Amino acid sequence: MDLLRYDFGYEWPWTWGHMIAAVCFTALAAGLVRVRWRRAGALCAALALWAAAGAVIVNLVLGFSLPIRLPTERFLASVEGRVLDAGAGSGRSALMVLAARPRATVTALDIFGAEYGIGGNGPERLMANARAAGADPRLEVRVGDMRAMPFEPRTFDGAVSAFAIDHLSRADVEKTFAEMARVLKPGGQFLLLVINQDAWVRTALPFFVHHGYFGGRASPDRWRSGLERAGFTMLEQGTQPGTLYFLVENATR
Ligand SMILES: C[S@@+](CC[C@H](N)C(=O)[O-])C[C@H]1O[C@@H](n2cnc3c(N)ncnc32)[C@H](O)[C@@H]1O
């Protein structure tokens, strides 16, 4: 089963927290009803239902334990080439590209320093996940900073970055977009995925406080104008659960 195939390293409150809460609230509700505290029992039953819904959303809709679904078939329509994944972490976004574009290779770049909710963030787990997908021969892992990428200009045919650039400050977002334009070939595509605090996220994670310059509440306009200032042309913008995405093309020559 795919839910158990990978280890993306998200700390247990993200993946198991809702299930544990559902079991606890259910037991509490049953106990309260038994001693005839019906109102308190009903409240706990409602919380148990919310927690069960949260478990389904986090694991099956937002898919914290699954590779990300490619949001647009327009990305790398040629289906081959060298693709950069900036802020690759434990591999959900790298596996998205490796699975959807079986003739492409991926260079996964991550600073692997801070935790970002991924326990023991490191290259070994990323490579193990690629092995579990049968795609490790097409993956290269590099340790480095996306604000000053260790690559020559015009190295990549395409690039993705998922839920990583939205951790950065405004100045660092600008640096990273400029770096992305530098290392992509002219005409190369960049697929940016950021958190979207939509109804799925607000229901499952009502206490989720996002970080970074954009604070998780940035309007799509702010992302778009940042990308355009760095020399990208907009091809497509859209959403999938918990996600806002932008597909752009490198217009710099
Ligand atoms: C929430 S994780 C997302 C990982 C993966 N893209 C995914 O969707 O599962 C964010 C990742 O960004 C990485 N990161 C944060 N700042 C970075 C930087 N300046 N350079 C490279 N990676 C960075 C973190 O180490 C972390 O692995």
The ligand as an SDF file (V2000), in Angstrom:
LIG
                    3D

 27 29  0  0  0  0  0  0  0  0999 V2000
    8.3840   21.4090    4.0230 C   0  0  0  0  0  0  0  0  0  0  0  0
    9.8230   20.7760    3.2910 S   0  0  0  0  0  0  0  0  0  0  0  0
    9.2330   20.3780    1.6690 C   0  0  0  0  0  0  0  0  0  0  0  0
    9.9980   19.2380    1.0790 C   0  0  0  0  0  0  0  0  0  0  0  0
    9.4640   18.6930   -0.2510 C   0  0  0  0  0  0  0  0  0  0  0  0
    9.6180   19.6530   -1.3360 N   0  0  0  0  0  0  0  0  0  0  0  0
    8.0350   18.2480   -0.1330 C   0  0  0  0  0  0  0  0  0  0  0  0
    7.1830   18.8370   -0.7600 O   0  0  0  0  0  0  0  0  0  0  0  0
    7.7860   17.2910    0.6220 O   0  0  0  0  0  0  0  0  0  0  0  0
   10.8180   22.2240    2.9830 C   0  0  0  0  0  0  0  0  0  0  0  0
   12.2620   21.8890    2.6190 C   0  0  0  0  0  0  0  0  0  0  0  0
   12.9210   23.0850    2.2030 O   0  0  0  0  0  0  0  0  0  0  0  0
   14.2810   23.0000    2.6200 C   0  0  0  0  0  0  0  0  0  0  0  0
   14.8750   24.3280    2.6420 N   0  0  0  0  0  0  0  0  0  0  0  0
   14.5130   25.3900    3.4070 C   0  0  0  0  0  0  0  0  0  0  0  0
   15.3110   26.4400    3.1510 N   0  0  0  0  0  0  0  0  0  0  0  0
   16.1940   26.0230    2.1950 C   0  0  0  0  0  0  0  0  0  0  0  0
   17.2690   26.6690    1.4910 C   0  0  0  0  0  0  0  0  0  0  0  0
   17.5840   27.9400    1.7180 N   0  0  0  0  0  0  0  0  0  0  0  0
   17.9440   25.9740    0.5460 N   0  0  0  0  0  0  0  0  0  0  0  0
   17.6190   24.6680    0.2940 C   0  0  0  0  0  0  0  0  0  0  0  0
   16.6240   24.0200    0.9250 N   0  0  0  0  0  0  0  0  0  0  0  0
   15.9220   24.6830    1.8630 C   0  0  0  0  0  0  0  0  0  0  0  0
   14.1820   22.3700    4.0080 C   0  0  0  0  0  0  0  0  0  0  0  0
   15.4230   21.7890    4.4140 O   0  0  0  0  0  0  0  0  0  0  0  0
   13.0730   21.3350    3.8020 C   0  0  0  0  0  0  0  0  0  0  0  0
   13.6090   20.0720    3.4540 O   0  0  0  0  0  0  0  0  0  0  0  0
  1  2  1  0
  2  3  1  0
  2 10  1  0
  3  4  1  0
  4  5  1  0
  5  6  1  0
  5  7  1  0
  7  8  2  0
  7  9  1  0
 10 11  1  0
 11 12  1  0
 11 26  1  0
 12 13  1  0
 13 14  1  0
 13 24  1  0
 14 15  1  0
 14 23  1  0
 15 16  2  0
 16 17  1  0
 17 18  1  0
 17 23  2  0
 18 19  1  0
 18 20  2  0
 20 21  1  0
 21 22  2  0
 22 23  1  0
 24 25  1  0
 24 26  1  0
 26 27  1  0
M  CHG  2   2   1   9  -1
M  END
$$$$
